[in-house]
């Protein structure tokens, strides 16, 4: 059994303005190198794209000649409440009490990283708890959810493509879905490797867009004013959905696109081996590769903007109409600094309509963070191995956001060492960005040409904006050698990180004086935490894995409470084993719902103890008394409603002690929502309602 270990580091991030004393971070290089250049015209956009492609061709040639194609850096660059804090009520959105019982006294909604900024999810609560909205497959479903006993589905709306996530605000909903083959925007050109190539071979024109069309993120704006939901706006953006945020009526979606290389630009391996005679020696390979670089760069200079830019469009008067590129909101880093692709930020006003805006950044972004003032993107520098440094690093880009305007203007950039694991490793407070990273340093070959494995260290850095640059103003020393950050959380001026590999102490580090960071305390703990949630001012509630300290056997999902009231003496106060299995909450904070006012925690859990089961777990959580399991809600009875009658084990599948046939959706429980004294569990089969004090008696059942 693979061993898992942990370090939990408490980082006090006060007093952040000053110069970093950690030379390993301060020598990260000129922050101007990370800066994005804004284009003024479409001609400048084309020039930036061509310069970047030419730089990548030079890097690819260098890697091939140096035989580092699969070595350090590899082929990756060629693969094609309180701000900055937490919901004080742990996701609680209290509503006014109504003695008549016409409205619930309190509800819980999506678990957010920042209280004032909504995050999209598959389940949303509306109208103060009287409505529940669920997306499933290609369906948008509206439920009356109050009174609890009368919960029922009242309306459906078919969504084009596969629904991913959604927002609900007032009388508007916004659903993001994955759509393929938008005929008005592409003609199946992926079969030919990009626009302008030969017609697809072996399929009809009608089949071309279906089998070879690009993937689009569709944003569907829905009116909830009438008796049935009604689509009022549809926007298509070439690429893949990454994340989104809502600032009141302003919604921003981050979309990544592959940005296919034009077919007129030859690929290296095709150039090397598509024409006989093939090169027989290493010298012949290198000579042909050098010729490829010259040919490729010449071809790049002849490309047009249409061959590079992803398409986007909007349905107007019933027809999808392609929209012009917004070239003045295009940004590019220094040539060759990023992997192929493009990051686009779509901004719309869901209530007032108006123009949709698209901010484009050359290269893929890895993580997204937003609060009430900024949106931060992190972008790994995939060309770092040619920059005379021996470790990886990440560019941090800061953009401004508004609750009133849908544009996302650029403010500045800078580098931090290493890479960012998830959105919770990023935070901004009082103009200062706090960011946790894991740095991998590659060693040189020994005299005997023996490969030496890379070494990892971890950092928490602080960055401040200064005339368009994000300057590192403070940092911890390297932490937990040989380990990687597994989770992080910033709460006020305190930051927490969890790392794991081969040691398991809990460190407390004081950064109140950025020039003199010092370790305050240490505690050994087994297992690791995937997600950390504030439990009052002095405790952390976590979900993760329990690992036997002696045998390293994985005992399953575990809950823990840490007392961090004294950073010099952090204490593991309580631990409870959920069981052998896993929860979506281990990797998705939106599946973790802590109802602070009642001290109740709900999360989905898939158990593999005995027969497979999927349930919603309900636990009492208290900093004083620890954990107490109330029970769970099972949706297996909804399988018959979703799949028809039970079938014998012929061409069937196994669920519990019964067999079923051709079930489109298993009743896997995915979310739990609190409305007043009731827990609403949502699965692919439907919605079950229970009083939190009686999980044995079903109050209401509503199916799709």
N, C-alpha and C positions, 0 to 999 in steps of 0.2 A: 504494500500500500504506500502510495506516495506520501511523503511527509509534508506537513504544513506547519508554518510557524508564524509568529506575529511580533511586530513592534508597534506599540501605540504611542505616538509622540504628541505631547501637548505643547503647542507653540503659542506663547504669549506674544501677540503682534502689536504691542503698543509702541508709541514713539517712533513712527516709521520714517520720518524725514531725516535724511542724513546720508552719509556715504557708506556703502557696504565695505566691511572690513574683511570679508571673505574673498581672498584673491582669486580663488577658483571660480567664483561667480563674476566678480568685477572684471576679470580678463576675458569675458565672453566675446568681446569684439565690438566694433563700432555699431551702435544701435542704428546708425543711419543705414546700415546694410539691410536691416529688417524693414525699413520704411517702404510704404506703398506709394507708387506714383499714380496720380490721378490723370486720366486722359481728358482732353478737352474736345477732341473730335474723333470720329470713327477711323480716320486715317491714323491717328495716334494709337488707337486700340490695336489696329492691324500691326503697326510697327512694334508695339510691345509684345504681342503674341509671337511675331516672327523672331524677334531678338531672343525670346525665351526658348523657342524651339531650336534655334541655332546653337544656343548655349548648351541645351540638352544633348544635341548631336555631338558636340565636342566632348562633353562628359561621358557619353556612351562610348565614343571612340577611345578615350583615355582609359576607361574601365576595361575595355576589350584588350587594348594593347598591354595594359599592366596586369592582365589576367586576374583582375579583381571583380569580374562580372558577378561571381557568386561568393565573393569574400566580403570584406568590411563594407557595409553600405549596400552591397549586392545590386540586384536588378530593380530594387524597389522604386527608384526614380523613373524607371522606364515602364512600369506597369500602367501602361496606360493610366402694522408691525414694524420690525427694525430692518432698515435697508442693509443688505448684505448678511442678514441674519436668518430668522426662521419664523414660522407662524407661532405666535405666542400660545395659541390654542391647539397647536399640533395639527392644523388643517381644519379647525373648527371655524365655521362661518355662521355665527349666531344670528338668529332672526328675532324679531320682536314677538313677545309672548302674546297670545290671543286667548282670552278666557273662554271664547266660544268653541275653541278646538278646531277652527277653520284652518289654522296654520300650525306647523310644528314649532316648538320653542327653540330648536337648534338642529343644525345639520353639519355633516362633514363632507368635504368635497376633495378634489385632487390634492395630494400631498405635494407642496411646492417647495422649491429651494429658497425662494425669496417671496415674502408675503404679498407684496404689492404687484407681483408679476405672475400672471396665470400661465400654466403649462398645459398643453393639450393632452388628452387621454381618451380611452375608449368608452368611458362612462362619465357622465356629467349630471350634476343636480341643478335644477332650474326652479325659478319662482319660489325661492325660500324653502324648498323641500317638497313642494306639491307636485313637481315634475321630475321625471328621471329619463335621461336620454342615453341610449346605448347604440353603438355601431357594431355590426357583426357581418362579416363577409362584404356583400355589396348593399347592405341594408342599414338605414337610419331609422331607429325605432323610438317612438315617444310613448311614455307611460304616465298615467296619473298615479302618483305615489302617496297621496294623502286624501282622506284618512288611510292609514296603513292597511286596514282590512279590505279596503276597496281598490287596492292596487291592481291595475289592469293596463294592457296595451291599448292605446287609443288611435295610433296612426303609424303608418310606415311610409318611407320614401326610398325608392331605389337610387343608389349612388353608382355612378359610372366607375368601373374598375373595382379595385379592392380597397376598402376603407382602412385607413391607418390610425389616425387620431382625429380629435375634434375639439373645438371650443364651443361653449354656449354662454352668451351674454345677453341678458334681457330677452328681446324678441328676435334675436339672431343666433344662428349656429353656423360654424365654419367647419367643414369636413375636408380633410386631406386624404386623397386616394391615389393609388398607383394605377396608371392607365397606359396601355400599349397601343401603338399603331394609330396615332391621330393623323388621319389621312391628309388633312389640310396643312399639316406642318411637316410631314415627311412621307416619303413614298417607298419605305422599306429599304433605305439606302445602306443599312448596316450589313446587308448581304454582300455588298460590293466594297465594304470597308470605308465608306464615307460618301458624302455628297459628291456628285459629279462623276462617279464611276460608271462602269457598264451596268446594264440591266441585270437583275437577279436571274440566275439560270435555274431551270427546272421547276419553277412555280409561276402561277399566273400573276397578273398585275394586282388582282384583288387579294391574293394570298400574300403578296410581298410585304405589305405593311403589317400584316398580322404576325408573320413569322420573322420578319427582319426589321420591323419598325422600332423606333426608339422608345424608351421608357419615359413617361411624363408624370410629374406630380400635378394632380388636378386639385385646385382649391375651389370648393363649391360653397357658396354663401347661400344660406337657407333662411327664409322668413318663417317665424313661428307665430305670426300674428293671427292667422286664421284657424279654422278647425283642423286643417291638415297642413303639414309642412310644404313649403313651395320654394323651388330653386329660383333665385333672383340674380345670381352671377356665377360664371364658370370661367376659370383661368387655368391655362396649361403652361407648365414650365418644364423644359427638357431636363431630365435628370432623376435623382433619387432623393426621397425625403430624408432629412437628417434630424431636424428639431424645429421647434417653433416657440414663440412667446406672444402673449397678449398684454398690451397696455391699454386697459379700458376698451375702446372701440378699434384700436390700432392692432392689427395682427401682422406678425412678421414670421415668415417661414424660411428656413435655411435649406437650400436644395443643392446637392452636388451633382455635377454632370461629368461624364467621361471626356467630353470635348474631343471627339474622334479626330485623329490625324488625317488630313486629306490624302486620298489614294495616290495623288501625284507625287507624294513624298515617299521614297522607298524605305522599307524596313531593313535593318542591318542583316538579320539572318536570311531574309529573302534574297537580298543582294548577294550574300556570300554563296548561297547554295541553290539558287533558282536557275542558274545557267551553268551548263557543263563546258569545259571540264571543271570539276570542283577543285578548290585549292587542296593540295596534297601535303603541304608543309605549313608550319606555323608562320614562317616568313611570308608565304603566299597569302595566308589568311589576313595577316596584318596589312599587306600591300593592298589587297582588295577592300579591306575595311577603310583604309585611308581614301580610296577612290569613292567608296560609298559616302563618306562624310562630305566630300566636295560636291557630289551629285545631290545629296539630300539637302545641303544648305542652299544650293542654287535653286532647287525646287521649292524650298520654303519661301525664298524671296519672291517667287512668282505666284504664290497663293493669294487668294482673295479673302476678305473678311467673312463672306458667307460660307466659305469652306470650313471655318473654324468655329464661329459662334454658335452656341445652342439656340434653338428656336423657341419662341414662346408666343402664345396667342390667347385670345379671349372669344368666347361665344357671343356674338352680336347678331340680333335678329334671326336667331336659330342656326347660324352658321359660325364655325370656328374660323376666325380671321387672324392671320399672322400679324404680329405687332413688330414695329421697328425696334432695333436695339437701342438701349439707353446708354449711349457711349460716354456721356459726361459723368456717369456714375460707375465707371470702370476703373479698377485699381490693379496694379501689378507690382510684385516685388522685384528685386534685382534679378536679371535673367539667370535661369538655371537653379534658383533657390528652392523651388517646390517640385512636387511630382506633377505629372500631367493631370489635366482636369481643371474645373472651375467651380468656385463656390458662389452661389447667387442668393441674395436676400430679397425675397418678395415682400413688399409692404402694401397692405390695403387697409382702407377704412371700411369696416363692415357695416357701419350705419349710414355714413354720408355718401358712399359711393366714391366718385372721383377717380382720378388716374391711379392705376396700379404702378408702383415704382419697383425697379429692380436694380439693386446694387451688386455689381459683379467683382469678384476678386479672383485673379488668376491663381490656380492651384487649389487643391483640396484642403479644407479645414478639418481638424480632428475633433474639436470640442467647442461647445457653445455655452456661454453664460450670459445672463442678463439680469439687471436690476432696474430700478426706476429711472436711471440716468444713462446707463451704458449697455452696450452689447459687445461682448468680447469673444473673439475667435482665436483659437490657437492653431498654428500651422507648422508642422514639423519641417525642418530644413533638410530635405532629402539629398541635398548636394553637399552636406557638411564635410564629407570625407575628402573633398577636394579643396577645403578651406584652410588647410594647415592647422587643424585642430584634431584631437584624438578622441572626441566624444560627440554624442548626438546633442542637438539643441532644438529649441522650438521658438518660432516667432510668435509674439503676442500682438494682436491687432485690436485697437480700441475704437469703437464707433459710438456715436451719440444716438440716443433714442428719445422719443417724445410720446406723450399721451395724446397729442393733438395732430401730429403730422406723421405721414407714413414713410417719409424718407429716412435713410440711415446714414448720415454723413460720417466720414472718416476723421479720426482725431490724431492717431499716432501709433507707433509700433516700437517694439524692442525685443531682444532675445533673452531667454532664460536657458540654463543648462538642462538637458534631458528632455523628457516627454511627459505629457499630462495624461493621467489615466481616465478621468471622467469629469463631468461638469462640476462636481463638488470639490474638485481640487482647485477651483478658481473662485475668487471672491473680489468684490470691490467695495471699499468703505472710505468715505471722506476723501475721495480722489485718489486713493492708494489701492492698487491691485495687489492681492495676496495670492500666491500661486504655488502649489506643491508639485514637484517633478521628481522623476527618477532618471538619473543620468547613467548611461552606459559608456564606459571608457574601454576602447580596444587597445590591446597591448601589441607592441612590436614583436615580430618573430625573433626567437633566440638565435644564437650563432648556429645551432644545429637545425634551424628552420623548423622548429617544433612550434605548432600553433599554441598560443597561450589564450585561454578563455577570457572574455571581457569581464570587467569588474563593474558592479553597480553601486551607486550612492544615491542618497535622497536629500532633497533640499526644500525649504520653504523660502521663497524670495518675495520681496516687496518691490513694487514698481510705481513710479510717479511720472506723470506727463510733464514734459519740459520742452516747449517749442517744437511740438510734433514728434518728440522722441519719448519713448517709455524707458526711463532710466532705472536700473536696478539700484535701489537705495539701501537695501538691507537684505541679509540672507543668513540662514543657519549655516554652521559648518556641515561637511558631509555627514549624513546620518546612516546608520544601519548598513554597513558595507555588505555586499552580496545579496541584499534583499530589494524588494520593489514595493512601491506604494500600492496598497490594495483598496483603501478607501480614505476619504478625507472629509472634514467638515469645518467650516469657519462660523463661529457664533460670537458676534460682537468683536472684541479684540483678542479672542482666543481661537487658535486653530488646532485641529486634531488630525493626525494622520496615522494610518495603520499600514505596516509593511509586513511581509512574511518571507521566509525561506528556511533558515536553519537556526535561528535563535528566537527567543520569545520574551524579551523584557518589554516593559512599558516605561517609556522615558517621558519625563516632563522637562521641557526646555523653555527658559525665560528669555524672551526677546524684547522686553520692555526697554532695554538699552540696545539698539541695533548694533552698536559697535562692540558689545561685550556679551554675546549669547552664552548662556551657561546651563548645564544640565541640573535640574532641581531635584529629580527623584527617579526611582527605577523600581519596577515591579514585574515579576515573571508571571506570564499567563499562557495557558495552552489555547490552541485554536486561533481563529481570526474572525474579524468582523467585516462583513461586506458593506453594511450601511449603518451610519450613525445618526441618531435622532435626538434632539434636545429633550430632556425630561426635567422641566423646571430650570432653575439657574445653576444648579450644582451637580447635575447628574446627566449621564449619557445612556440612552437606550439603544442597543444594537441588535442586529440580526446577522448571523454568520454561521460558521461551522465549528463543531466541537471535535477536537482531535485528542486522542489519548496521548498523554505526555510520554508514556513509556513505550508503547507499541507503535505509535503514530497511526493508529487505526482511526478512520473517519467514522465518528458515531452519528453523524447527521446534522440537521439544522439546529441551531442553538440561539437562545435569547440571552442577553447579558445586560446588567446595569452597572455602570462605573460611577463611583463617587469621585468627582473632580473638584470638590469644594476647596481642597488644599492641593494646588498643583505640585507641591513638593512631595506629597504622599498620595498619589492616585491609588484608588482601591477598587478591586473587583468586588462589588457588594453582593450581587445575586447572579445566578446562572440557572437556566432551565433548558432541558433538552426537549425539543419539539418532537423529534423522531427521525428515523431513517427515511430520508427523502429530501426534497428541495422545494423552495418557494420562489416565485417570480420576484418577490421582494428582495431576494439576495442580489439581484442585478438590475432591478427596476424600482426606484423609490415610489413610483406611483401606485404600486401594489401594496404599499405599506401604509395603513391608515390608523393613526393613533388619535383617538377622541379624548383629548386631555381633560375636558370637564368631567367626564365619567371614568377616566382612567382605564379605558378599554382600547385594546389593540386588535385589529382584524387584518389578516393576510391570507392569501391562498396558499395551499400546501398540497403537494403531490407526494403521497407515501408509497414506498415500495416494500413495506413490511407486510409479508403475506401477499394478498392480492393488491393489485394497483388500485389506488383510490385518489380522488381529487376532492378537496373540501375547502371550506373557508374556516380558518381557525379563529377562535375568539378567546382572548386572554385578558385577565385583570392585571394591570401593571401599576406598581407603586414604588416610589423611591424608599419608602419606609418598610414595606412588607414584601417587596419583590414580586414574584409571578404566581398567578393562580389560573389554571386553565378552566374556562367555563364550558368549553365543548367545541363542537364543530358542526357545520352544516354541509350535508351531502346532497348532490344534485342528480344522483344516478336514477332516481325515479322519473326524471325528465327525459331520459333516453327514449322511452317508448313514444313520447310526444314528438320527439325530434326525428326518430328513425323508423317509426312504424312499429309493427308487432315484433315481439321477441322471436328470434329464429334459431333453429338447431345449428350445431357446429358444422355446417356445410357451407364452404366459401364465406365463412363468417369470421368475426374477431371476438376476442375475449374481453369482457368487462365484468369484474366480480365473478359471480357464479353463473352468469347468463351470457348467451351469445346473441349477437345482433348482426344484421346484414346491411352493407352499403350505407353506413351512416355518414352523412356529409360533415357533421360537426359533433365531436364528442362533448359531453356536458362538463368540460373542464372549467372549474370555478376560476375566475380571473380577478374579481374585485369584490370588495365589501364596502358599503356606504352606510353611515349612521344617520338616521332621521329620527330625532326625538329619542324615544325609548326603544327604537326598533333597529335591527340590522338587516339591510337588504343585500343579499348575496346574488351576484350576477355571474352567469356561466353562458356557454354556447347553447345551453338548453332553454334558458329563461331566467326569471327573477323569482326568488323565494324570499318571503318576509317573515321574520321571527322577532318576538320580544326578546331583548337582550337577557332577560331573566328566565326565559324558557325556550331553549333551543330545540326541545322535543316537539313542540306544537307549532305547526305552520299556520301563520296568520293569513297569508295570501300567496297565491301562485299565479304568475303571469308568464306565458310563453310567447315566442315570436310567431 
